[in-house]
Amino acid sequence: MKTDPSLPTPPVPDESTGLLAALHAHIAAAMQQAGGWLGFDRFMELALYAPGLGYYANGSTKFGTLPQGTREKDGSVKGAGSDFVTAPEMTALFGYTVAQPVAQALQATGTFEIWEFGAGTGALAKQLLTALKAMGQRVDRYTIVDLSESLKERQRHTLHAHLDVLHWADALPAAMQGVVVGNEVLDAMPVKLLARVNGTWLERGVVLDNGAWAWADRPTDLRPPLEINGAHDYLTEIHPQAEAFVRTLGDRLERGALFLLDYGFPEAEYYHEQRHMGTVMCHRAHLADGNPLEAVGLKDITAHVNFTGVAVAAQDAGLELLGYTSQAHFLMNCGIVELMQNASLPERVAAQKLILEHEMGELFKVIGLVKGPLFDCTGFARGDRTHRL
């Protein structure tokens, strides 16, 4: 995701302005250029991805198991804290399990390359490459698509033993083959906010009010993909960027498969009349809040995924559906329970969080897509929910 090339290059923060002040000024300049109002998707894009300034583009620590560093006896803090943890950082059993359907897809499509989007610390890449090597599965190239230079450096450190097959890319080529993996990628893609207020649909955006970010609504012809029952006020999201991302992958993938893991719902659940406050959430120091207009640049901003929209976009681009299910079913189908039996107690406890219904097992879903010959993917052998999309 790139910012508007017509904007000036973001200022480099120094000791006097600071990174946050520079990001604020950059967003304010974009807002002024747009007439004083930015749709939330544009605001979210700048807050997360403005080059060198946005949350994912600056050098702060995002991924980790601890919300803050270790406090020394002299009161100083050693080591940066983190804002959230994803499944690969919780336990290597996650990647070792996902390696099973990845190997199956490589073999079924006759390809030898893996593409990972949003690779974070490189933990998942390390787990996949380690497991695939142990299985004797050929991988000629592992390409990470990431815009964050600080994360690329962290990935190089994590993956030092696999540098012979590692490559990094800032954008997709015109044509590609292989297996695409994206864990918690779609939720970080900017969304448009739609608000039904007193029966009228409006697009919710952001303005500057006395130097602070504030909400401001404008009339719009945009609508959710489903009619929302009732007359009550209602806030929700639509996902043009995530759907465009999947369509682009479908257009450029000549042969291969995709596995996308994230939290979200099918359309009927996403736009249920009782889900009236939307799904946008922020994450900082392992705490969640619902206000993306505060501490801009210091925290992650996410929204749940509409998996029906993802599936439709994929099919429009020539991809076929392998399956759709909960993360719990997917991982258990692929053998995580068997791996847990030989793991240490801490590993088993962490792995349980991936599959327990009240933890990540039910909220997180997995969708599998393919271009090329269809095959019976192990991950969807039991508990497939394609009929719910």
C-alpha positions in Angstrom: 0.0 0.0 0.0 1.5 3.3 -1.1 0.8 6.9 -0.3 -0.3 9.4 -2.8 2.8 10.2 -5.0 1.6 13.8 -5.5 2.2 14.5 -1.8 5.6 15.9 -0.8 8.1 13.5 0.7 7.4 13.2 4.4 9.7 15.2 6.5 12.4 13.4 8.4 11.8 13.7 12.1 14.5 15.3 14.2 14.9 15.9 17.9 12.9 19.1 17.8 9.8 17.8 15.9 9.8 14.2 16.8 8.3 11.4 14.7 4.8 11.9 15.9 4.8 15.6 15.1 6.2 14.9 11.7 3.4 12.3 11.0 0.8 14.7 12.3 2.1 17.4 9.9 2.2 14.9 7.0 -1.5 13.8 7.6 -2.5 17.5 8.0 -0.9 18.4 4.7 -2.7 15.6 3.0 -5.9 16.7 4.6 -5.5 20.3 3.5 -4.7 19.1 0.0 -7.9 17.1 0.0 -10.0 20.1 1.1 -9.9 19.6 4.8 -11.5 16.2 5.1 -10.0 12.7 4.7 -12.0 9.5 4.4 -11.1 7.1 7.2 -9.4 4.7 4.8 -7.0 7.4 3.7 -6.4 8.5 7.3 -5.7 4.9 8.3 -3.4 4.4 5.4 -1.3 7.4 6.3 -1.3 6.6 10.1 0.0 3.1 9.4 2.1 3.4 6.2 3.3 7.0 5.6 6.9 6.4 4.5 9.3 6.5 7.5 6.5 7.9 9.8 3.5 5.6 9.9 3.1 2.9 12.5 4.3 0.1 10.3 7.0 2.3 8.6 8.8 3.6 11.6 11.3 1.7 13.7 9.2 0.9 16.8 8.8 -2.6 18.0 5.4 -4.1 17.1 5.5 -7.8 17.6 6.4 -9.5 20.9 5.0 -11.3 23.9 5.7 -8.5 26.4 4.1 -5.0 26.5 7.2 -3.3 27.8 10.9 -3.8 28.3 12.7 -5.0 31.4 13.1 -2.4 34.1 16.7 -2.4 35.5 17.7 -1.7 39.2 18.6 1.9 38.3 15.1 2.5 36.9 16.1 2.4 33.2 14.2 0.2 30.8 16.2 -2.3 28.8 14.7 -3.5 25.5 11.6 -2.1 23.7 8.2 -3.3 24.5 5.7 -4.5 21.9 2.0 -3.9 21.1 0.6 -7.3 20.1 1.6 -10.9 19.5 0.6 -13.0 16.5 0.4 -16.8 16.3 4.0 -17.5 15.0 5.5 -15.5 18.0 3.3 -17.5 20.4 4.6 -21.0 19.3 6.6 -22.5 16.5 3.9 -25.2 16.3 1.8 -22.8 14.4 4.2 -22.6 11.4 5.1 -26.3 11.6 1.4 -27.1 11.3 0.8 -24.6 8.4 3.7 -26.1 6.6 1.6 -29.2 5.9 -1.0 -27.6 3.6 1.7 -25.4 2.1 3.7 -28.5 1.1 0.6 -30.0 -0.2 -0.2 -26.9 -2.3 3.4 -26.7 -3.7 3.2 -30.3 -4.8 -0.3 -30.0 -6.2 0.5 -26.9 -8.2 4.0 -27.9 -9.2 5.6 -24.8 -7.9 8.6 -24.2 -5.7 8.2 -20.6 -4.4 6.5 -19.2 -1.3 5.3 -15.6 -1.0 4.6 -14.2 2.4 2.9 -10.8 3.0 3.3 -9.0 6.3 6.0 -11.3 7.6 6.5 -9.4 10.8 9.5 -10.7 12.7 10.1 -13.5 10.2 9.0 -16.1 12.7 6.5 -17.7 10.4 9.0 -17.8 7.5 11.5 -19.5 9.8 9.0 -22.1 11.0 7.8 -22.9 7.5 11.3 -23.2 6.0 12.5 -25.3 8.9 9.5 -27.7 8.7 9.5 -27.9 4.9 13.2 -28.8 4.9 12.6 -31.5 7.4 9.8 -32.9 5.2 12.1 -32.9 2.2 9.9 -30.4 0.4 11.8 -28.4 -2.3 11.6 -24.6 -1.9 13.7 -22.6 -4.4 12.7 -19.2 -3.3 10.9 -17.5 -0.3 9.9 -14.0 -1.1 8.7 -11.6 1.6 6.7 -8.6 0.5 7.1 -5.9 3.2 7.4 -2.1 3.1 9.0 -1.7 6.5 12.8 -1.4 6.5 13.0 -2.0 10.3 11.0 -5.2 9.9 13.1 -6.3 7.0 16.2 -6.0 9.2 14.5 -8.0 11.9 13.5 -10.6 9.4 17.1 -10.9 8.1 18.3 -11.5 11.6 15.6 -14.1 12.3 16.2 -15.9 9.0 20.0 -15.8 8.8 20.1 -19.6 8.3 17.9 -19.4 5.2 19.3 -16.4 3.4 20.2 -18.6 0.4 16.5 -18.8 -0.6 15.3 -15.5 0.9 14.3 -12.5 -1.2 12.5 -9.3 -0.4 10.1 -7.3 -2.7 8.4 -3.9 -2.3 5.7 -4.7 -4.9 4.3 -7.6 -6.9 5.7 -8.6 -10.3 3.5 -8.7 -13.3 3.4 -12.5 -13.1 4.1 -14.9 -10.3 3.8 -18.6 -9.3 3.9 -20.3 -6.0 2.1 -20.5 -2.7 1.0 -17.2 -1.0 0.7 -17.0 2.8 -0.7 -14.1 4.7 -1.2 -14.3 8.5 -3.0 -11.2 9.9 -2.5 -9.2 6.7 -6.0 -8.3 5.6 -7.0 -6.8 8.9 -4.4 -4.1 8.6 -5.6 -2.9 5.2 -7.4 0.5 5.3 -11.2 0.4 5.4 -13.9 2.8 4.6 -16.3 3.7 7.5 -20.0 3.9 6.7 -22.4 5.3 9.3 -26.2 5.1 9.2 -27.4 8.1 11.2 -31.1 8.8 11.5 -31.8 6.6 8.5 -29.2 8.2 6.2 -26.0 6.6 5.1 -22.8 8.7 5.5 -19.1 8.2 5.0 -17.2 8.8 8.1 -14.0 10.7 7.8 -11.5 12.8 9.8 -10.9 16.6 10.1 -8.7 18.8 12.2 -10.6 20.6 15.0 -8.5 23.0 17.1 -5.4 20.9 16.3 -6.9 17.6 17.2 -8.3 14.8 14.9 -12.1 14.6 15.0 -14.8 12.6 13.2 -16.8 14.2 10.4 -19.5 12.6 8.2 -20.4 13.3 4.6 -23.2 12.1 2.4 -22.3 9.1 0.2 -23.7 6.7 -2.3 -21.7 3.9 -0.8 -23.5 1.1 1.0 -22.7 -2.1 2.8 -23.1 -5.2 0.6 -26.1 -6.3 2.6 -29.2 -4.5 3.7 -28.9 -3.8 7.4 -32.2 -4.6 9.2 -33.7 -2.1 11.5 -33.7 1.7 11.7 -31.2 2.2 14.4 -27.9 4.1 14.0 -25.3 1.7 12.6 -21.5 1.9 12.0 -19.6 -0.6 9.8 -16.8 -1.0 7.3 -16.4 -1.9 3.7 -13.1 -3.3 2.4 -12.2 -2.0 -1.1 -8.4 -2.2 -0.5 -8.4 -5.8 0.9 -10.6 -6.9 -2.0 -8.4 -5.1 -4.6 -5.4 -6.8 -3.0 -6.9 -10.3 -3.5 -8.0 -9.4 -7.0 -4.5 -8.3 -7.9 -3.1 -11.6 -6.5 -5.6 -13.5 -8.6 -4.7 -11.6 -11.7 -0.9 -12.0 -11.3 -0.8 -15.5 -10.0 -0.4 -17.8 -13.0 -0.3 -21.0 -11.0 -0.4 -21.6 -7.2 -2.4 -21.2 -4.1 -3.2 -18.8 -1.3 -3.8 -19.3 2.4 -5.1 -16.2 4.3 -5.5 -16.4 8.1 -7.2 -13.6 10.0 -10.0 -12.6 12.3 -13.3 -12.0 10.7 -16.7 -13.3 9.6 -18.7 -14.2 6.6 -20.9 -11.4 5.2 -24.1 -12.4 7.0 -22.4 -12.2 10.4 -20.3 -9.2 9.6 -23.3 -7.0 8.7 -25.6 -8.5 11.4 -28.0 -5.8 12.7 -26.6 -6.3 16.2 -23.0 -5.5 15.2 -23.8 -1.8 15.1 -20.5 -0.3 16.4 -18.2 -1.6 13.7 -15.1 -3.6 14.2 -12.2 -1.1 14.0 -9.8 -1.6 16.9 -6.4 -0.4 18.0 -3.6 -2.2 19.7 -0.9 -0.8 21.9 1.2 -2.4 24.6 -1.0 -5.5 24.4 -4.1 -3.4 25.2 -7.0 -2.8 22.9 -9.0 0.4 22.4 -11.6 1.6 19.9 -10.3 5.2 19.2 -8.0 5.4 16.1 -7.8 9.2 16.5 -5.7 9.1 19.6 -2.0 8.3 19.7 -1.8 8.2 15.9 1.4 6.5 14.8 1.9 4.8 18.2 -0.5 2.0 17.8 -1.9 -0.5 15.3 -5.3 0.1 13.6 -7.2 -2.9 12.4 -10.7 -4.1 11.3 -12.2 -7.5 11.0 -12.2 -9.2 7.6 -15.3 -9.8 5.5 -14.4 -13.2 4.1 -17.4 -13.3 1.7 -16.0 -10.2 0.0 -12.5 -11.8 -0.1 -14.0 -15.0 -1.7 -16.0 -13.0 -4.3 -13.0 -10.8 -5.2 -10.9 -13.9 -5.6 -13.3 -15.7 -7.8 -13.7 -12.6 -10.0 -9.9 -12.8 -10.5 -10.0 -16.4 -11.6 -9.2 -18.1 -8.3 -11.1 -21.1 -7.1 -12.0 -21.8 -3.5 -10.2 -24.7 -1.7 -12.1 -24.1 1.5 -13.0 -21.8 4.4 -13.0 -22.8 8.1 -12.1 -21.7 11.6 -8.4 -21.6 12.6 -9.1 -24.4 15.1 -10.4 -26.8 12.5 -7.7 -25.8 10.0 -4.8 -26.4 12.5 -6.3 -29.6 13.9 -6.9 -31.0 10.4 -3.2 -30.3 9.7 -2.0 -32.1 12.7 -1.3 -29.6 15.5 -2.7 -31.9 18.2 -0.2 -34.6 17.2 2.6 -32.1 17.4 1.4 -30.9 20.8 1.8 -34.4 22.2 5.6 -34.2 21.9 6.0 -30.6 22.8 7.0 -29.0 26.1 4.3 -27.8 28.5 4.8 -24.1 27.6 4.5 -24.9 23.9 1.3 -26.9 24.5 -0.2 -24.1 26.5 0.5 -21.6 23.8 -0.8 -24.0 21.1 -4.0 -24.4 23.0 -4.7 -20.7 22.6 -4.6 -21.1 18.8 -7.4 -23.6 18.8 -9.6 -23.0 21.9 -12.9 -21.5 21.0 -12.7 -18.7 23.5 -9.2 -17.7 22.4 -8.2 -17.6 18.8 -9.7 -20.9 17.5 -13.1 -19.5 16.5 -12.6 -15.8 15.9 -9.7 -16.5 13.4 -10.6 -18.0 10.1 -8.7 -19.5 7.2 -9.5 -19.2 3.5 -7.7 -21.3 0.8 -7.7 -20.4 -2.9 -6.0 -21.9 -5.9 -5.2 -21.2 -9.5 -4.5 -24.4 -11.3 -5.7 -27.9 -10.5 -8.1 -28.2 -7.6 -7.0 -30.5 -4.8 -8.4 -31.8 -1.5 -6.6 -29.6 0.9 -6.0 -31.3 4.3 -6.8 -28.1 6.2 -10.4 -28.1 5.1 -11.0 -31.9 5.4 -13.4 -31.4 8.4 -15.4 -28.4 9.4 -15.4 -26.7 6.1 -17.7 -23.6 6.1 -17.7 -22.6 2.5 -21.5 -22.8 2.5 -21.6 -19.9 4.9 -19.8 -17.5 2.7 
